[in-house]
Amino acid sequence: MKKLLIGLFLATTSTATYAAARNQDFLALKHAYQAGNTARVNMYAQRLRGHVLEPYGAYYQLRPQLWNPKLSPDTVKQFIEKYHDSPLSDRLLGEWLKVLGWTERWDLFAENYPRMVNKDVELVCYSLQQRLAGGDPTVYKEAFPLWFNAREMPHSCNQIFDVLITAGTLTDDDIWARLRLALESGNVSAAKRINEYLPKNQRLNERNLNAATENPLRYLERHRREIKTRSDREIALFAMVRLLRSGLDQAHAYWPRIRDRFGAPDQAYFLVQLADQGARRLDPRALQWFGEAANTHKSVPLTDAQLGWKTRTALRAGDWNLVLDTIETMSAAEQKEGVWRYWKARALKAKGKLKEANAILAPLSSEHHFYGQLAEEELGVTIGAPAESFKPTAKEISAMERTPGIARALAFYNLDLRSEAAQEWIWAVRKFDDHELLAAAEVARRHGHYDRAINTADRTVQRHDFHLRFLAPHRDAMRDILKQQELDEAWVYGLIRQESRFVSDAKSSAGAMGLMQLMPGTAKWASKQMGLRKYRPSRVTEVNTNLTLGTYYMKHVLSLFDNQSLASAAYNAGPSRVWQWRDEKPLEGAIYAETIPFNETRDYVKKVMSNSMYYARNFGHQVKALKQRLGIVSSRFGSEKVSE
């Protein structure tokens, strides 16, 4: 027996040592590839034969050969076929197709392009080139929408555009339209590239364009009497839009000085820009400006984004007729979004059209998100019982763990290579059914990769496990902290889920860290307020420290607003902004959340509050309505209480 135990110990130790050695081989392989050391790449790739990360050795060997004209297409095809269960197959195929497109090897391109899964715009344009070379007449129609883009496009697309312009499919008016899009978005470098498509006698004066970019007000003062040509008008409008974004009132006051230099369509264009920026800044004049734009030029077009902000402004104004009219002006695709289905139903309900409203609310209420929950409540239900869950067996979980893509992802997690792990995982689960997704999510949970478990469980369509979707790790550590701060556990977990998906060492590009994504300054302030003498910045990602400081700050912002949704907004964007976003009158909490000017914060608040509802149910808490959680937001002039 003793010998058997010693043998098992040695075997286990030997396996662990082998795995550690292969891990080091992979890291050395990656470094050698990045350094361009072919000999070492080949050596380490050989060592990885039979290892779970073997495909990466083969990829690093083959990738540099793609430009070699002597490379056999069969070699590439064999790699793609052999490693089809890895995202490397699609990555290498995409890289090879770009080589084939650049070198115009169209037969090979046409043969292999249909296998590509993740097609970027560069590949799409190469495909259009290939079809154009084959005489496909439908290319012109398909390529036309690609032109209307504010950013610089790949070389493969510019070649298509050259053909369209030569053929007369793209007119001078189309060039001006794209030029305006680029200028409107502030993409001056793209505008200069687009400008080259215009006849020389019509092009923008780049010196004037640079001057308008650098100081729009000074440019306008110097050139406002010289606005004569279309080029002059476009630069002046560009200057006005830049001025508008730096100061709404300044641009509004300056506009009458140059307005008469423009025709009705251009005047309406500026008024739409003024109204849109006003709406995004919660300026009550925005609706008036939208109206002025429509009166100036009846056919002035609004984008879905602009219609969205017009709708939000109408919501704050309580104008349900305008809410309904504006939503019905949106594109068919945009009207299908949950946000606009919900507010359309609310508008219909406000007009007494209950049957039409309920016809929208009923199907919406079965969707698992913020608007689905609100729709349930409009129908008189507060977050119903969870859908039937599927629990994978131990055998199914073990089999899932051995799935090549999942196994590679776990190996990358062990190497702390989260990006590579995520890519492998996403590729592996992309075609999974609900049962397989839940088995994979359980594998991720057991290995402590909570973000991957949540994201995978979130993908199910008919069979769900809401305990996997709304994981609650660290509850033992959290209990004492929550008692000390007297906070709602469901709300705290709803916020952490949105902040980090429970990745304890998560770091944002802005510098926020840990489970509760604390900024260094916030963590330092909270530690001083709490009197944590042993606090050091390096401890901010420790679970207990992060939870202690984060919940203290949550309690602080909650004490300022006495409202979970406003406190959530303050946690994300800062308390001062939350005060500024209030209205001159009390607002329904759902309308306040809908009209938060920052896209990130608006989405954040909705998801935190929605999460809180699911956590309350999972924890067995008394579940109060989402509208009750959102509350009524007092006016910026006081704290009036109004009935819902």
C-alpha positions as CSV (number, residue, x, y, z in Angstrom):
1,M,0.0,0.0,0.0
2,K,2.8,2.3,0.9
3,K,4.5,1.7,-2.4
4,L,1.2,2.4,-4.2
5,L,0.8,5.7,-2.5
6,I,4.4,6.7,-3.2
7,G,3.9,5.7,-6.9
8,L,0.7,7.8,-7.1
9,F,2.6,10.7,-5.5
10,L,5.5,10.5,-7.9
11,A,3.1,10.1,-10.9
12,T,1.1,13.2,-9.8
13,T,4.3,15.2,-9.2
14,S,5.7,14.1,-12.6
15,T,2.5,15.2,-14.3
16,A,2.5,18.6,-12.6
17,T,6.2,19.0,-13.5
18,Y,5.5,18.1,-17.2
19,A,2.6,20.6,-17.3
20,A,4.7,23.4,-15.8
21,A,7.5,22.7,-18.3
22,R,5.1,22.8,-21.3
23,N,3.6,26.0,-20.0
24,Q,7.1,27.5,-20.0
25,D,7.7,26.2,-23.5
26,F,4.6,28.0,-24.7
27,L,5.7,31.3,-23.1
28,A,9.1,30.9,-24.7
29,L,7.4,30.1,-28.0
30,K,5.4,33.2,-27.9
31,H,8.4,35.3,-27.1
32,A,10.4,33.8,-29.9
33,Y,7.6,34.5,-32.4
34,Q,7.4,38.1,-31.3
35,A,11.1,38.4,-31.6
36,G,11.1,36.8,-35.1
37,N,13.4,34.0,-34.1
38,T,12.4,31.2,-36.5
39,A,14.8,28.6,-35.1
40,R,13.5,28.9,-31.6
41,V,9.9,29.0,-32.8
42,N,10.5,25.7,-34.5
43,M,12.2,24.2,-31.5
44,Y,9.4,25.1,-29.0
45,A,6.7,24.2,-31.5
46,Q,8.2,20.7,-31.7
47,R,8.1,20.5,-27.9
48,L,4.4,21.3,-27.8
49,R,3.5,18.4,-30.1
50,G,0.6,16.5,-28.4
51,H,0.1,19.3,-25.9
52,V,-3.3,21.1,-25.6
53,L,-1.6,24.3,-27.0
54,E,-0.1,22.6,-30.0
55,P,-2.1,24.6,-32.5
56,Y,-0.3,27.8,-31.4
57,G,3.1,26.2,-32.2
58,A,1.8,25.3,-35.7
59,Y,0.3,28.8,-36.2
60,Y,3.5,30.6,-35.1
61,Q,5.4,28.5,-37.6
62,L,3.0,29.0,-40.5
63,R,2.0,32.6,-40.1
64,P,5.3,34.2,-41.3
65,Q,5.1,32.1,-44.5
66,L,1.9,33.5,-45.8
67,W,3.6,36.0,-48.1
68,N,6.0,33.3,-49.5
69,P,4.8,32.7,-53.1
70,K,6.1,29.2,-52.9
71,L,3.8,28.3,-49.9
72,S,1.4,25.6,-51.0
73,P,-2.3,26.5,-50.5
74,D,-2.8,22.9,-49.3
75,T,-0.5,23.7,-46.3
76,V,-2.8,26.5,-45.2
77,K,-6.0,24.5,-45.9
78,Q,-4.7,21.6,-43.9
79,F,-3.9,23.8,-40.9
80,I,-7.4,25.4,-41.1
81,E,-9.0,21.9,-41.3
82,K,-6.9,20.3,-38.6
83,Y,-7.5,23.2,-36.1
84,H,-11.0,24.1,-37.0
85,D,-12.0,24.0,-33.3
86,S,-9.6,26.9,-32.5
87,P,-10.0,30.6,-33.4
88,L,-6.6,30.3,-34.9
89,S,-8.1,28.6,-38.0
90,D,-10.3,31.6,-38.7
91,R,-7.5,34.0,-37.9
92,L,-5.0,32.4,-40.2
93,L,-7.7,32.1,-42.9
94,G,-8.4,35.8,-42.6
95,E,-4.7,36.7,-42.8
96,W,-4.2,34.4,-45.8
97,L,-7.3,35.8,-47.6
98,K,-5.8,39.4,-47.2
99,V,-2.6,38.2,-48.8
100,L,-4.6,36.6,-51.7
101,G,-6.6,39.8,-52.1
102,W,-3.6,42.0,-52.1
103,T,-1.9,39.8,-54.7
104,E,-5.2,39.4,-56.7
105,R,-5.2,35.6,-56.6
106,W,-8.9,35.7,-57.0
107,D,-9.6,32.0,-57.8
108,L,-8.1,30.9,-54.4
109,F,-9.8,33.8,-52.7
110,A,-13.2,32.9,-54.1
111,E,-12.7,29.2,-53.1
112,N,-11.8,29.9,-49.5
113,Y,-13.7,33.2,-48.5
114,P,-17.0,31.4,-47.8
115,R,-15.3,29.5,-44.9
116,M,-14.4,32.8,-43.1
117,V,-16.5,33.4,-40.0
118,N,-15.3,36.8,-38.7
119,K,-15.3,38.9,-41.8
120,D,-13.9,42.5,-41.3
121,V,-14.6,45.3,-43.7
122,E,-11.2,44.9,-45.4
123,L,-12.1,41.3,-46.3
124,V,-15.6,42.3,-47.4
125,C,-14.0,44.8,-49.9
126,Y,-11.6,42.2,-51.2
127,S,-14.5,39.9,-51.8
128,L,-16.2,42.7,-53.7
129,Q,-13.0,43.2,-55.8
130,Q,-12.9,39.5,-56.5
131,R,-16.5,39.5,-57.7
132,L,-16.0,42.6,-59.7
133,A,-13.1,41.0,-61.4
134,G,-15.4,38.1,-62.3
135,G,-17.9,40.5,-63.8
136,D,-20.6,40.3,-61.1
137,P,-22.9,43.3,-61.8
138,T,-24.4,43.3,-58.2
139,V,-21.2,44.5,-56.7
140,Y,-22.0,48.2,-57.3
141,K,-25.3,48.0,-55.3
142,E,-23.6,46.1,-52.4
143,A,-20.6,48.4,-52.2
144,F,-22.6,51.6,-52.3
145,P,-23.6,51.6,-48.6
146,L,-20.0,51.1,-47.5
147,W,-19.1,54.5,-48.9
148,F,-21.2,56.4,-46.3
149,N,-18.8,56.0,-43.5
150,A,-17.2,58.7,-41.3
151,R,-13.9,56.8,-40.8
152,E,-11.0,56.1,-43.1
153,M,-11.5,52.8,-44.9
154,P,-9.0,50.1,-45.8
155,H,-7.1,50.2,-49.1
156,S,-9.2,47.3,-50.4
157,C,-12.3,49.5,-50.0
158,N,-10.7,52.6,-51.6
159,Q,-10.0,50.5,-54.7
160,I,-13.7,49.6,-54.9
161,F,-14.7,53.3,-54.4
162,D,-12.4,54.3,-57.2
163,V,-14.3,52.0,-59.5
164,L,-17.7,53.2,-58.4
165,I,-16.7,56.8,-58.9
166,T,-15.3,56.1,-62.4
167,A,-18.5,54.3,-63.3
168,G,-20.6,57.2,-62.0
169,T,-22.3,55.1,-59.3
170,L,-20.9,57.5,-56.7
171,T,-21.8,61.1,-57.6
172,D,-20.3,64.4,-56.4
173,D,-23.3,64.7,-54.0
174,D,-22.4,61.3,-52.5
175,I,-18.8,62.5,-52.0
176,W,-20.1,65.7,-50.3
177,A,-22.4,63.6,-48.1
178,R,-19.6,61.4,-46.9
179,L,-17.3,64.4,-46.4
180,R,-19.9,65.9,-44.1
181,L,-20.2,62.7,-42.1
182,A,-16.5,62.7,-41.5
183,L,-16.4,66.4,-40.5
184,E,-19.4,65.9,-38.3
185,S,-17.6,63.1,-36.4
186,G,-14.5,65.3,-36.1
187,N,-12.5,62.8,-38.3
188,V,-10.5,65.5,-40.2
189,S,-7.9,63.0,-41.5
190,A,-10.6,61.0,-43.2
191,A,-12.2,64.1,-44.5
192,K,-9.0,65.1,-46.2
193,R,-8.8,61.7,-47.8
194,I,-12.4,61.9,-49.1
195,N,-11.8,65.5,-50.3
196,E,-9.4,64.1,-52.9
197,Y,-12.3,62.4,-54.7
198,L,-13.8,65.8,-55.5
199,P,-12.9,67.7,-58.7
200,K,-10.0,70.0,-57.9
201,N,-12.0,73.2,-58.4
202,Q,-14.6,72.0,-55.7
203,R,-12.3,70.7,-53.0
204,L,-12.1,72.0,-49.5
205,N,-9.2,74.4,-48.8
206,E,-7.1,72.3,-46.4
207,R,-5.5,75.4,-44.9
208,N,-8.9,76.8,-44.0
209,L,-10.0,73.3,-42.7
210,N,-7.0,73.2,-40.4
211,A,-7.7,76.7,-39.2
212,A,-11.4,75.8,-38.4
213,T,-10.2,72.7,-36.6
214,E,-7.8,74.5,-34.5
215,N,-10.0,77.5,-33.5
216,P,-13.5,77.5,-34.9
217,L,-14.6,80.8,-33.5
218,R,-11.5,82.7,-34.8
219,Y,-11.9,81.0,-38.2
220,L,-15.6,82.1,-38.4
221,E,-14.8,85.7,-37.4
222,R,-12.1,85.9,-40.1
223,H,-14.0,84.2,-42.9
224,R,-17.8,84.7,-42.2
225,R,-18.0,87.3,-45.0
226,E,-16.3,84.9,-47.5
227,I,-18.8,82.0,-47.4
228,K,-19.6,81.8,-51.0
229,T,-18.9,78.3,-52.4
230,R,-20.1,74.9,-51.3
231,S,-16.6,74.3,-49.9
232,D,-16.8,77.5,-47.9
233,R,-20.1,76.4,-46.5
234,E,-19.0,73.0,-45.5
235,I,-16.0,74.3,-43.6
236,A,-18.2,77.0,-41.9
237,L,-20.7,74.4,-40.9
238,F,-17.9,72.2,-39.6
239,A,-16.6,75.1,-37.5
240,M,-20.1,75.7,-36.2
241,V,-20.5,72.1,-35.1
242,R,-17.1,72.2,-33.4
243,L,-18.1,75.4,-31.7
244,L,-21.4,73.8,-30.7
245,R,-19.7,70.9,-29.0
246,S,-17.5,73.2,-26.9
247,G,-20.3,75.7,-26.0
248,L,-24.0,75.3,-26.8
249,D,-25.0,78.9,-26.0
250,Q,-22.0,80.4,-27.8
251,A,-22.8,78.5,-31.0
252,H,-26.5,79.3,-30.7
253,A,-25.7,83.0,-30.3
254,Y,-23.3,83.1,-33.2
255,W,-25.5,81.3,-35.7
256,P,-27.7,84.3,-36.7
257,R,-24.5,86.1,-37.8
258,I,-23.9,83.6,-40.7
259,R,-27.3,81.9,-41.1
260,D,-28.2,83.8,-44.2
261,R,-25.1,82.5,-46.0
262,F,-26.8,79.1,-46.2
263,G,-29.8,77.6,-47.9
264,A,-32.7,75.9,-46.1
265,P,-31.2,72.4,-46.1
266,D,-28.0,73.6,-44.6
267,Q,-29.8,75.7,-42.0
268,A,-31.9,72.7,-41.1
269,Y,-28.8,70.6,-40.8
270,F,-27.2,73.0,-38.3
271,L,-30.5,73.2,-36.3
272,V,-30.6,69.4,-36.0
273,Q,-27.0,69.4,-34.8
274,L,-28.0,72.1,-32.3
275,A,-31.1,70.2,-31.1
276,D,-29.2,66.9,-30.9
277,Q,-26.4,68.4,-28.8
278,G,-29.0,70.3,-26.7
279,A,-30.9,67.0,-26.1
280,R,-27.7,65.3,-25.0
281,R,-27.1,68.1,-22.5
282,L,-30.7,67.9,-21.2
283,D,-31.4,71.4,-22.5
284,P,-35.2,72.0,-22.5
285,R,-34.8,74.1,-25.7
286,A,-33.9,71.0,-27.7
287,L,-37.5,70.2,-28.7
288,Q,-38.0,73.8,-29.9
289,W,-34.8,73.5,-32.0
290,F,-35.9,70.1,-33.5
291,G,-39.2,71.9,-34.4
292,E,-37.4,74.8,-36.0
293,A,-35.3,72.4,-38.1
294,A,-38.4,70.7,-39.4
295,N,-40.0,74.0,-40.2
296,T,-36.9,75.3,-42.0
297,H,-36.8,72.3,-44.3
298,K,-39.6,69.7,-44.3
299,S,-37.5,66.7,-45.4
300,V,-34.6,67.2,-43.0
301,P,-33.5,63.6,-42.2
302,L,-32.7,62.5,-38.6
303,T,-30.6,59.5,-37.8
304,D,-31.8,56.9,-35.4
305,A,-29.4,58.2,-32.8
306,Q,-30.9,61.7,-33.1
307,L,-34.4,60.4,-33.0
308,G,-33.5,58.6,-29.9
309,W,-32.4,61.8,-28.2
310,K,-35.5,63.6,-29.5
311,T,-37.6,60.8,-27.8
312,R,-35.7,61.1,-24.6
313,T,-36.2,64.9,-24.5
314,A,-39.9,64.3,-25.1
315,L,-40.0,61.9,-22.2
316,R,-38.5,64.5,-19.9
317,A,-41.1,67.0,-21.2
318,G,-43.9,64.5,-20.6
319,D,-45.0,64.8,-24.2
320,W,-46.3,61.3,-24.9
321,N,-47.7,62.2,-28.3
322,L,-44.3,63.3,-29.5
323,V,-42.7,60.2,-27.9
324,L,-45.0,58.0,-30.0
325,D,-44.6,60.0,-33.2
326,T,-40.8,60.1,-32.9
327,I,-40.4,56.4,-32.2
328,E,-42.6,55.6,-35.2
329,T,-40.2,57.7,-37.4
330,M,-37.2,55.5,-36.5
331,S,-36.0,52.7,-38.8
332,A,-37.8,49.4,-38.6
333,A,-34.7,47.8,-37.0
334,E,-34.4,50.5,-34.4
335,Q,-38.1,50.2,-33.4
336,K,-37.5,46.5,-32.6
337,E,-35.1,47.4,-29.8
338,G,-36.5,46.7,-26.3
339,V,-36.0,50.4,-25.2
340,W,-38.3,51.8,-27.9
341,R,-40.9,49.0,-27.7
342,Y,-41.2,49.7,-24.0
343,W,-41.5,53.5,-24.4
344,K,-43.9,53.1,-27.3
345,A,-46.1,50.9,-25.1
346,R,-46.0,53.5,-22.4
347,A,-46.9,56.3,-24.8
348,L,-49.9,54.2,-26.1
349,K,-50.9,53.6,-22.5
350,A,-50.8,57.3,-21.7
351,K,-53.1,57.9,-24.7
352,G,-55.6,55.3,-23.3
353,K,-54.7,52.7,-26.0
354,L,-54.4,49.8,-23.5
355,K,-55.0,47.0,-26.0
356,E,-52.2,48.2,-28.4
357,A,-49.9,48.8,-25.4
358,N,-50.4,45.4,-23.9
359,A,-49.8,43.8,-27.3
360,I,-46.3,45.2,-27.1
361,L,-45.8,44.6,-23.4
362,A,-46.8,41.0,-23.4
363,P,-44.0,39.6,-25.5
364,L,-41.5,42.1,-24.2
365,S,-42.2,40.9,-20.6
366,S,-40.7,37.5,-21.4
367,E,-37.3,39.0,-22.2
368,H,-34.7,38.9,-19.4
369,H,-33.5,42.5,-19.2
370,F,-34.4,46.0,-17.8
371,Y,-37.2,46.7,-20.2
372,G,-38.6,43.1,-19.9
373,Q,-38.8,43.6,-16.2
374,L,-40.5,47.0,-16.5
375,A,-42.9,45.5,-19.1
376,E,-43.8,42.8,-16.6
377,E,-44.7,45.4,-14.0
378,E,-46.8,47.4,-16.5
379,L,-48.8,44.2,-16.9
380,G,-49.1,43.9,-13.1
381,V,-46.4,41.3,-12.4
382,T,-43.2,41.8,-10.3
383,I,-40.4,39.7,-11.7
384,G,-42.0,36.3,-12.1
385,A,-40.6,32.9,-11.1
386,P,-37.4,31.8,-12.9
387,A,-37.7,29.8,-16.1
388,E,-37.0,26.1,-15.7
389,S,-33.3,25.4,-15.3
390,F,-31.2,22.7,-16.7
391,K,-28.5,21.2,-14.4
392,P,-25.7,19.4,-16.2
393,T,-24.6,16.0,-14.8
394,A,-21.1,15.4,-13.5
395,K,-20.4,13.3,-16.6
396,E,-21.4,16.2,-18.9
397,I,-19.3,18.6,-17.0
398,S,-16.3,16.4,-17.1
399,A,-16.8,15.9,-20.9
400,M,-17.1,19.6,-21.4
401,E,-13.9,20.2,-19.5
402,R,-12.1,18.0,-22.0
403,T,-13.5,19.7,-25.1
404,P,-10.4,21.0,-26.9
405,G,-11.4,24.7,-27.0
406,I,-12.4,24.7,-23.4
407,A,-9.3,22.9,-22.4
408,R,-7.1,25.4,-24.3
409,A,-9.0,28.3,-22.6
410,L,-8.4,26.8,-19.2
411,A,-4.7,26.3,-20.0
412,F,-4.5,30.0,-20.9
413,Y,-6.2,31.0,-17.7
414,N,-3.6,29.0,-15.8
415,L,-0.9,31.0,-17.7
416,D,-2.8,34.3,-16.8
417,L,-3.3,35.0,-20.5
418,R,-6.9,36.1,-20.2
419,S,-7.2,37.5,-23.7
420,E,-6.1,34.3,-25.4
421,A,-8.4,32.3,-22.9
422,A,-11.4,34.5,-23.8
423,Q,-10.8,34.1,-27.5
424,E,-10.6,30.3,-27.3
425,W,-13.7,30.1,-25.0
426,I,-15.8,32.3,-27.2
427,W,-14.9,30.3,-30.3
428,A,-15.6,27.0,-28.5
429,V,-19.1,28.0,-27.3
430,R,-20.3,29.9,-30.3
431,K,-22.4,27.0,-31.7
432,F,-23.4,25.4,-28.3
433,D,-27.0,24.7,-27.5
434,D,-28.5,25.7,-24.2
435,H,-27.5,22.5,-22.4
436,E,-23.9,22.7,-23.6
437,L,-23.7,26.4,-22.7
438,L,-24.8,25.6,-19.1
439,A,-22.3,22.8,-18.8
440,A,-19.5,25.1,-20.0
441,A,-20.7,27.8,-17.7
442,E,-20.5,25.4,-14.8
443,V,-17.0,24.4,-15.8
444,A,-16.0,28.1,-15.7
445,R,-17.6,28.6,-12.3
446,R,-15.8,25.6,-10.8
447,H,-12.5,26.9,-12.0
448,G,-13.2,30.4,-10.6
449,H,-13.6,32.2,-13.9
450,Y,-16.8,33.9,-12.9
451,D,-16.9,36.4,-15.8
452,R,-16.8,33.6,-18.3
453,A,-19.4,31.6,-16.4
454,I,-21.8,34.5,-16.4
455,N,-21.3,35.5,-20.0
456,T,-21.8,31.9,-21.1
457,A,-24.9,31.3,-19.1
458,D,-26.3,34.6,-20.4
459,R,-26.3,33.2,-24.0
460,T,-29.0,30.6,-23.4
461,V,-32.2,31.0,-25.3
462,Q,-34.8,28.7,-23.8
463,R,-33.3,26.8,-20.9
464,H,-31.7,28.9,-18.2
465,D,-29.9,28.8,-14.9
466,F,-30.3,32.2,-13.2
467,H,-27.9,31.2,-10.4
468,L,-25.2,30.9,-13.0
469,R,-26.2,34.1,-14.8
470,F,-26.1,35.9,-11.4
471,L,-23.3,34.2,-9.5
472,A,-22.7,35.5,-6.0
473,P,-19.1,34.5,-4.9
474,H,-17.5,35.9,-1.7
475,R,-20.8,35.9,0.2
476,D,-19.1,34.8,3.5
477,A,-16.7,37.7,3.2
478,M,-19.5,40.0,2.3
479,R,-21.9,39.3,5.1
480,D,-20.0,41.2,7.9
481,I,-19.2,44.1,5.5
482,L,-22.8,44.5,4.5
483,K,-24.0,44.4,8.1
484,Q,-21.5,47.2,8.9
485,Q,-22.6,49.4,6.0
486,E,-26.3,48.4,6.2
487,L,-26.6,48.0,2.5
488,D,-29.0,45.9,0.3
489,E,-27.1,42.8,-0.6
490,A,-28.9,42.4,-4.0
491,W,-28.0,45.9,-5.0
492,V,-24.3,45.5,-4.1
493,Y,-24.1,42.2,-6.0
494,G,-25.9,43.8,-8.9
495,L,-23.3,46.6,-9.0
496,I,-20.3,44.2,-8.7
497,R,-21.6,42.0,-11.5
498,Q,-21.7,45.0,-13.8
499,E,-18.4,46.4,-12.7
500,S,-16.1,43.4,-12.9
501,R,-18.1,40.1,-13.4
502,F,-16.3,39.2,-10.1
503,V,-12.8,39.2,-11.6
504,S,-10.8,40.2,-8.5
505,D,-7.8,41.5,-10.3
506,A,-9.7,43.4,-13.0
507,K,-8.2,46.6,-14.2
508,S,-9.8,49.1,-16.5
509,S,-8.1,51.3,-19.1
510,A,-9.0,54.3,-16.8
511,G,-7.2,52.7,-13.8
512,A,-10.1,51.3,-11.8
513,M,-9.2,48.1,-10.0
514,G,-10.6,45.1,-8.3
515,L,-14.1,43.6,-7.9
516,M,-15.7,47.0,-7.3
517,Q,-13.5,48.8,-9.9
518,L,-12.2,51.4,-7.5
519,M,-10.2,54.4,-8.8
520,P,-7.0,55.0,-6.8
521,G,-8.2,58.3,-5.5
522,T,-11.6,56.9,-4.4
523,A,-9.9,54.0,-2.7
524,K,-7.5,56.3,-0.9
525,W,-10.3,58.6,0.2
526,A,-12.4,55.7,1.5
527,S,-9.5,54.2,3.4
528,K,-8.8,57.6,5.2
529,Q,-12.5,58.0,6.0
530,M,-12.6,54.5,7.5
531,G,-9.3,55.0,9.3
532,L,-7.6,52.0,7.7
533,R,-4.0,52.6,8.9
534,K,-2.5,49.6,7.1
535,Y,-4.0,50.4,3.7
536,R,-1.6,50.5,0.8
537,P,-2.6,51.1,-2.9
538,S,-1.2,47.6,-3.7
539,R,-3.9,46.0,-1.6
540,V,-6.8,47.5,-3.5
541,T,-7.3,44.2,-5.5
542,E,-7.4,42.1,-2.4
543,V,-11.0,40.8,-2.1
544,N,-11.7,41.9,1.4
545,T,-10.0,45.3,1.1
546,N,-11.8,46.0,-2.2
547,L,-15.2,45.0,-0.9
548,T,-14.7,47.0,2.3
549,L,-13.7,50.2,0.5
550,G,-16.2,49.8,-2.4
551,T,-19.2,49.2,-0.1
552,Y,-18.1,52.2,2.0
553,Y,-18.2,54.4,-1.1
554,M,-21.6,52.9,-2.1
555,K,-23.0,53.8,1.3
556,H,-21.6,57.3,0.9
557,V,-23.3,58.0,-2.5
558,L,-26.5,56.3,-1.2
559,S,-26.5,58.7,1.7
560,L,-26.3,61.6,-0.7
561,F,-29.2,60.6,-2.9
562,D,-31.3,58.1,-0.9
563,N,-32.0,56.3,-4.2
564,Q,-30.2,53.2,-5.5
565,S,-30.4,54.2,-9.1
566,L,-29.0,57.7,-8.5
567,A,-26.3,56.2,-6.2
568,S,-25.4,53.7,-9.0
569,A,-25.1,56.6,-11.4
570,A,-22.9,58.5,-8.9
571,Y,-20.7,55.4,-8.4
572,N,-20.1,55.3,-12.1
573,A,-20.0,59.0,-13.1
574,G,-19.5,61.0,-9.9
575,P,-22.1,62.7,-7.6
576,S,-21.9,66.2,-9.1
577,R,-23.1,65.0,-12.5
578,V,-26.0,63.1,-11.0
579,W,-27.2,66.4,-9.4
580,Q,-26.8,68.2,-12.7
581,W,-28.9,65.6,-14.6
582,R,-32.0,66.2,-12.6
583,D,-34.9,68.2,-14.1
584,E,-36.7,71.3,-13.0
585,K,-39.5,69.0,-11.9
586,P,-39.6,65.5,-10.2
587,L,-39.1,62.7,-12.7
588,E,-40.1,59.1,-12.8
589,G,-36.9,57.1,-12.0
590,A,-37.1,55.1,-15.3
591,I,-37.3,58.4,-17.3
592,Y,-34.3,59.8,-15.3
593,A,-32.3,56.6,-16.1
594,E,-33.3,56.7,-19.8
595,T,-32.1,60.3,-20.2
596,I,-28.7,60.1,-18.5
597,P,-26.5,61.8,-21.0
598,F,-23.5,59.5,-20.8
599,N,-24.1,56.3,-22.8
600,E,-21.9,54.2,-20.5
601,T,-23.6,55.5,-17.3
602,R,-27.1,55.1,-18.8
603,D,-26.4,51.5,-19.7
604,Y,-24.7,50.9,-16.4
605,V,-27.6,52.1,-14.2
606,K,-30.1,50.0,-16.1
607,K,-28.0,46.9,-15.8
608,V,-27.2,47.4,-12.1
609,M,-30.8,47.9,-11.2
610,S,-32.0,45.0,-13.4
611,N,-29.3,42.8,-11.8
612,S,-30.5,43.7,-8.4
613,M,-33.9,42.4,-9.1
614,Y,-32.5,38.9,-10.1
615,Y,-30.2,38.8,-7.1
616,A,-33.0,39.7,-4.7
617,R,-35.0,36.8,-6.1
618,N,-32.0,34.4,-6.0
619,F,-31.2,35.4,-2.4
620,G,-34.8,34.8,-1.3
621,H,-35.3,38.5,-0.4
622,Q,-38.6,40.2,-0.5
623,V,-38.7,41.5,-4.1
624,K,-39.9,45.0,-4.6
625,A,-40.8,46.4,-8.0
626,L,-38.1,47.7,-10.2
627,K,-40.0,51.0,-10.6
628,Q,-40.0,51.2,-6.8
629,R,-36.2,50.7,-6.8
630,L,-35.8,53.4,-9.4
631,G,-38.1,55.7,-7.4
632,I,-39.0,59.3,-8.1
633,V,-36.1,61.7,-8.7
634,S,-36.6,65.0,-7.0
635,S,-36.1,68.3,-9.0
636,R,-32.8,70.1,-8.9
637,F,-34.6,72.8,-6.8
638,G,-35.7,70.6,-3.9
639,S,-36.8,67.2,-2.7
640,E,-40.5,67.1,-3.5
641,K,-42.2,63.8,-3.1
642,V,-44.8,62.9,-5.7
643,S,-46.9,59.9,-6.2
644,E,-46.1,57.4,-8.9
